[in-house]
């Protein structure tokens, strides 16, 4: 009798060793936090709109203490633990982002800023978060989305094609906003909401952008990246293409960071639910105060 088929393991898009090395290098260089500061401030505003104080809260992978300190000052949470990689000395619990150490129904709030974009199995991580949330618990996260660094991706593709005769993966394939609502629902989260914030940063030259990416720990961590050093001729052509295609009239160069936001709640009986089909008590025509017409072909 043939063996039953098994579910395919998620493809490793990101190299965990490379991710750890890049985060460690960012700490040594001194982190560049302008984008993280913006996301943390926005997350705090969004959480404040909920108008509720949460009990047991967890921060999943946020690269620095910025979110932890902001939440502590806000008074929105009672207890708080930071879960993150081993190279960070200030986390409460060292965590593999693919295998989360959350006990079932143990958390009222999970937040994350600029971390989930490098998880190989995002659907799996969302499902684990859902299991960890108590009924009416909230997940709120902002991370890099599919439109991030489109300019750099295009410039690299042209530069490598012109100088090497082919292209290699240079910029991560970030998740698309259109997919996130379905992922939240598949994970079992209720009232899912997704939206996007596009941040355009301007640089004097592409090298300044590459330096910032290193200090963000965001240099190329892809598993199938080209392992050979970047050739000088490719770098020169990259600079040319970037300046030709993505320069503003004053000569400064654009770099787009797309922040996608997700929120979802562990189901609870108090939450709003859609009406059953056919349960409406008022006709649409009456609500709009217009005559009810007939479709073509109807008697």
C-alpha positions in Angstrom: 0.0 0.0 0.0 1.6 3.4 -1.0 2.5 5.7 1.8 0.2 8.7 2.4 1.5 11.9 1.0 3.0 14.3 3.4 2.9 18.1 3.4 5.8 19.7 1.7 8.2 21.5 4.0 8.3 25.3 3.5 11.1 26.4 1.1 13.9 28.2 2.9 14.1 31.5 1.1 16.3 33.0 3.8 19.6 31.6 5.1 19.3 31.6 9.0 23.1 31.7 9.4 23.4 34.7 7.0 20.5 36.5 8.8 22.3 36.0 12.2 25.6 37.3 10.7 24.0 40.4 9.2 22.1 41.2 12.5 25.4 40.8 14.4 27.3 43.1 12.0 24.5 45.7 12.3 25.0 45.7 16.1 28.8 46.2 15.6 28.4 49.0 13.0 25.7 50.7 15.0 22.1 50.1 14.0 20.4 52.5 11.5 16.9 52.9 13.1 15.0 55.6 11.2 12.7 53.1 9.6 12.2 51.1 12.8 11.5 54.2 14.8 8.8 55.2 12.4 7.2 51.7 12.5 7.3 51.6 16.3 5.7 55.0 16.6 3.0 53.9 14.1 2.4 50.6 15.9 1.9 52.5 19.2 -0.6 54.8 17.6 -2.5 51.9 16.1 -2.5 50.1 19.5 -3.7 53.2 21.2 -6.8 53.4 19.0 -7.9 50.0 20.4 -8.5 51.8 23.8 -7.7 48.8 25.9 -5.0 47.7 28.4 -3.5 44.3 27.6 -2.3 41.9 30.2 0.4 39.5 29.0 2.1 40.9 25.9 5.0 39.6 23.7 7.2 41.3 21.2 8.3 39.0 18.5 11.7 39.9 16.9 11.7 43.7 16.9 15.4 44.5 16.3 16.0 46.9 19.2 14.4 48.1 22.4 12.5 50.9 20.8 9.1 49.2 20.9 9.7 47.7 24.3 10.5 51.1 25.8 7.7 52.8 24.1 5.1 50.3 25.3 6.5 50.4 28.8 6.1 54.2 28.9 2.6 54.0 27.4 1.0 52.0 30.1 -1.0 49.9 27.5 0.4 46.6 28.7 0.8 45.0 32.2 3.6 42.5 31.6 5.9 42.3 28.6 8.5 39.9 27.2 10.8 40.3 24.2 11.4 37.2 22.1 14.2 37.4 19.6 17.5 36.0 18.1 20.5 34.9 20.2 22.7 37.7 19.0 20.6 40.2 20.9 21.6 40.6 24.5 18.4 42.4 25.6 15.8 39.7 24.7 14.0 37.9 27.5 13.6 34.6 25.6 15.9 33.5 22.7 13.6 32.4 19.9 13.7 30.6 16.6 11.2 32.5 14.5 10.1 29.3 12.9 9.3 27.5 16.2 7.8 29.9 18.7 8.0 29.0 22.4 4.5 30.4 23.3 2.2 28.3 25.5 -1.3 27.9 24.1 -3.7 30.7 25.1 -1.0 32.5 27.1 -1.0 35.9 25.6 -3.3 38.8 25.2 -1.1 40.7 22.7 1.6 39.9 20.2 3.4 42.8 18.5 6.2 42.8 16.0 8.1 45.6 14.1 10.3 44.9 11.1 10.9 41.3 11.8 8.4 39.0 10.1 9.6 39.7 6.6 12.5 37.3 7.1 10.5 34.4 8.4 10.7 31.4 6.0 7.3 30.0 7.0 5.1 33.0 7.6 1.8 31.0 7.5 3.2 28.7 10.1 4.3 31.6 12.4 0.9 33.2 12.1 -0.8 29.9 13.1 1.6 29.5 16.1 0.7 33.1 17.2 -3.0 32.4 16.8 -2.6 29.3 19.2 -0.8 31.5 21.7 -3.5 34.2 21.9 -6.2 34.0 24.4 -9.8 34.6 23.1 -10.0 38.2 22.0 -6.2 38.5 22.0 -4.6 40.7 19.3 -1.8 40.3 16.8 -0.5 43.7 15.5 2.6 43.7 13.3 4.3 45.9 10.7 7.0 44.5 8.4 8.6 45.0 4.9 6.3 44.2 2.0 6.5 43.4 -1.7 7.2 46.9 -3.0 10.3 47.4 -0.8 13.5 48.4 -2.7 12.0 47.9 -6.1 14.4 50.5 -7.4 17.4 48.6 -6.1 16.0 45.3 -7.4 15.6 46.6 -10.9 19.0 48.4 -11.0 20.8 45.2 -9.8 19.0 43.1 -12.4 20.1 45.4 -15.2 23.7 45.8 -13.9 24.2 42.1 -13.5 22.7 41.3 -16.9 24.9 43.9 -18.6 28.1 42.9 -16.8 27.7 39.2 -16.1 25.2 38.0 -18.7 22.6 36.9 -16.0 21.0 37.9 -12.8 21.1 36.6 -9.2 18.7 37.1 -6.3 19.7 40.3 -4.6 16.6 41.7 -2.9 14.2 39.5 -0.8 10.9 38.5 -2.3 8.8 40.2 0.4 5.2 39.2 0.9 2.5 41.0 -1.1 -0.2 42.9 0.7 -2.9 41.1 -1.3 -1.9 37.7 0.2 -1.9 38.8 3.8 -5.7 38.8 4.5 -6.0 35.2 3.3 -3.0 34.2 5.5 -4.6 35.7 8.6 -7.8 33.9 7.9 -6.1 30.6 7.3 -4.3 31.0 10.6 -7.7 31.3 12.3 -7.6 35.0 13.2 -10.8 37.0 13.2 -11.5 40.5 11.9 -8.3 40.6 9.8 -7.1 44.0 8.6 -4.2 44.8 6.3 -2.9 48.1 4.9 0.3 49.6 3.6 2.5 52.6 4.3 5.0 53.5 1.6 8.1 55.4 2.7 10.3 57.0 0.1 13.8 57.8 1.3 16.2 59.9 -0.8 20.0 59.3 -0.9 22.9 61.1 -2.5 24.2 57.9 -4.1 23.4 54.2 -4.0 26.4 53.5 -1.8 24.7 55.4 1.1 21.6 53.2 0.6 23.8 50.0 0.7 25.5 51.2 3.9 22.1 51.9 5.6 20.9 48.4 4.6 24.0 46.9 6.3 23.3 48.9 9.4 19.7 47.7 9.4 20.9 44.0 9.2 19.1 43.9 5.8 21.9 43.0 3.4 21.2 40.0 1.2 20.3 37.0 3.3 18.8 34.9 0.6 19.6 31.1 0.6 20.3 31.0 -3.1 22.2 34.3 -3.3 25.4 34.6 -5.4 28.3 33.8 -3.0 31.0 35.5 -5.0 32.0 39.1 -4.1 30.3 41.9 -6.0 32.5 42.8 -9.0 33.6 46.5 -9.3 32.2 46.7 -12.9 28.8 45.5 -11.7 28.8 48.0 -8.8 29.8 50.8 -11.2 27.0 49.8 -13.6 24.5 49.6 -10.7 25.3 53.2 -9.8 24.8 54.3 -13.4 21.5 52.5 -13.8 20.2 53.8 -10.4 21.1 57.4 -11.3 19.5 57.1 -14.8 16.2 55.6 -13.7 15.5 56.7 -10.1 16.9 60.2 -9.7 14.8 63.3 -8.8 15.4 66.6 -10.5 17.9 67.6 -7.8 20.0 64.5 -8.4 19.1 62.6 -5.2 18.0 59.0 -5.6 14.8 57.4 -4.4 14.5 54.2 -2.4 11.1 52.9 -1.5 10.3 50.9 1.7 6.8 49.4 1.8 5.6 48.7 5.3 2.7 46.3 5.4 0.5 46.2 8.5 -1.5 43.2 9.7 -3.9 42.8 12.6 -6.2 40.0 13.7 -7.9 38.8 16.8 -8.3 35.4 18.4 -12.0 34.7 18.0 -14.4 35.6 20.8 -18.1 35.6 21.2 -18.2 39.4 21.8 -16.7 40.2 18.4 -18.8 41.5 15.5 -20.0 38.8 13.1 -21.3 39.1 9.6 -25.1 38.7 9.2 -26.4 35.5 7.7 -27.4 35.7 4.0 -31.1 36.6 3.8 -31.3 37.9 7.3 -31.7 41.6 6.3 -35.0 43.2 7.5 -34.8 46.3 5.2 -34.7 46.4 1.4 -31.8 48.2 -0.1 -34.1 50.3 -2.2 -35.9 51.5 0.9 -32.6 52.3 2.6 -31.4 54.3 -0.4 -34.9 55.9 -0.8 -35.1 55.0 -4.5 -37.7 53.1 -6.5 -37.0 49.4 -6.7 -36.4 48.5 -10.4 -36.3 45.3 -12.3 -33.4 43.6 -14.1 -33.6 43.4 -18.0 -35.7 40.4 -19.0 -37.6 40.2 -15.7 -41.4 40.3 -15.9 
